[in-house]
Amino acid sequence: MVSVSVPYINLAAQWEDEKHDLLPIIESVMSSGQYVGGEAIERFEQKVAELCGTRFCVALNSGTDALMFGLLALGVCPGDEVITPPNSFISSTASIVHLNAKPVFVDVLPDQNIDPSRIESAITKKTKA
């Protein structure tokens, strides 16, 4: 058996790129004391809906729930296959397994994003997402 080391996603680099935009929002929400629902969430949902060109957006409590809702919206059922990168956060795989579907891992590029050239060969009759 060959042992391969796959680097984990670099969240620190993403934080550096986005923290200047996010810190004022985080401070505003934390100072308000309103952590569930409320005006800030309503504005967020409206802006995301506009960005996506849809009428509605529902903010959820976690990325795991968001992934599960997305898979459910796609009609993923027990026994279906879902293509995902192997180096993603555990929630990517956990949300698939929680629905009794099967994660199918496709290797990543040096930038740690899934390699599009390898996706087609991973698709089977059971692939749903």
C-alpha positions in Angstrom: 0.0 0.0 0.0 1.3 3.4 -0.9 1.0 6.2 1.7 0.1 9.6 0.2 0.0 12.9 2.0 -2.7 15.3 0.9 -2.4 18.9 2.2 -5.4 20.2 4.1 -7.3 23.2 2.7 -5.5 26.5 3.7 -8.2 28.4 5.6 -5.6 30.9 6.9 -5.0 32.1 3.3 -8.7 32.5 2.7 -9.1 34.4 6.0 -6.4 36.8 5.0 -8.2 37.5 1.7 -11.6 38.1 3.3 -11.1 39.3 6.9 -11.2 43.0 6.1 -14.7 42.6 4.7 -15.9 40.1 7.3 -14.6 41.7 10.6 -17.0 44.7 10.6 -20.0 42.4 9.9 -18.9 39.9 12.7 -18.5 42.8 15.1 -21.9 44.3 14.3 -23.7 41.0 14.8 -21.8 40.1 18.0 -22.5 43.5 19.4 -26.2 43.3 18.6 -26.7 40.2 20.7 -29.1 38.8 18.0 -27.4 35.7 16.7 -30.4 33.9 15.3 -32.7 35.5 12.7 -33.1 39.2 12.9 -32.4 42.1 10.6 -28.8 41.2 9.7 -29.8 37.7 8.7 -32.7 39.0 6.7 -30.4 41.5 4.8 -27.9 38.7 4.2 -30.6 36.4 2.8 -31.9 39.1 0.5 -28.4 39.9 -0.8 -27.5 36.3 -1.4 -30.8 35.8 -3.2 -30.1 38.8 -5.4 -26.6 37.6 -6.1 -27.9 34.1 -7.1 -30.7 35.6 -9.2 -33.4 33.8 -7.1 -36.4 35.0 -5.0 -35.4 33.3 -1.8 -32.4 32.3 0.3 -32.4 30.6 3.7 -29.5 31.0 6.0 -28.7 27.9 8.0 -26.8 27.3 11.2 -23.8 25.5 9.6 -22.1 24.6 6.4 -22.9 21.0 7.1 -26.6 21.7 7.1 -26.2 23.9 4.0 -24.4 21.0 2.2 -27.1 18.5 3.3 -30.0 20.8 2.1 -28.2 21.3 -1.2 -27.9 17.5 -1.6 -31.5 17.0 -0.7 -32.5 19.7 -3.2 -30.6 17.8 -5.9 -32.6 14.7 -5.0 -29.6 12.7 -3.5 -31.0 9.5 -2.0 -29.5 6.4 -0.2 -27.1 4.6 -2.6 -26.5 7.6 -4.9 -22.9 8.7 -5.5 -21.6 12.2 -4.9 -18.3 13.4 -6.3 -16.2 15.4 -3.9 -12.5 16.2 -3.3 -10.7 14.2 -0.7 -9.1 17.1 1.0 -12.2 19.1 1.9 -13.5 19.8 5.4 -15.1 16.7 7.0 -18.6 18.1 6.5 -18.4 17.6 2.8 -18.1 13.9 3.2 -20.2 13.7 6.4 -23.2 15.4 4.7 -23.1 12.8 1.9 -22.7 9.8 4.3 -25.5 11.2 6.5 -27.9 10.8 3.6 -26.6 7.2 3.1 -25.1 8.2 -0.2 -21.5 7.2 -1.2 -18.8 9.8 -1.5 -16.6 9.4 -4.6 -13.2 11.1 -4.2 -11.7 12.9 -7.1 -8.1 14.1 -6.8 -7.2 17.8 -6.7 -4.9 20.2 -8.5 -1.9 21.9 -6.9 -4.2 24.8 -5.9 -6.2 22.2 -3.9 -9.4 22.5 -6.0 -10.9 19.4 -7.5 -9.4 18.4 -10.9 -12.1 18.9 -13.5 -10.3 16.6 -15.9 -10.8 13.7 -13.6 -14.5 14.2 -12.9 -15.9 12.6 -16.0 -14.2 9.3 -15.4 -15.6 9.1 -11.9 -19.2 9.4 -13.1 -21.3 6.3 -13.0 -25.0 5.5 -13.4 -25.4 6.1 -9.6 -23.7 9.6 -9.7 -26.2 12.2 -8.5 -23.9 15.1 -7.7 
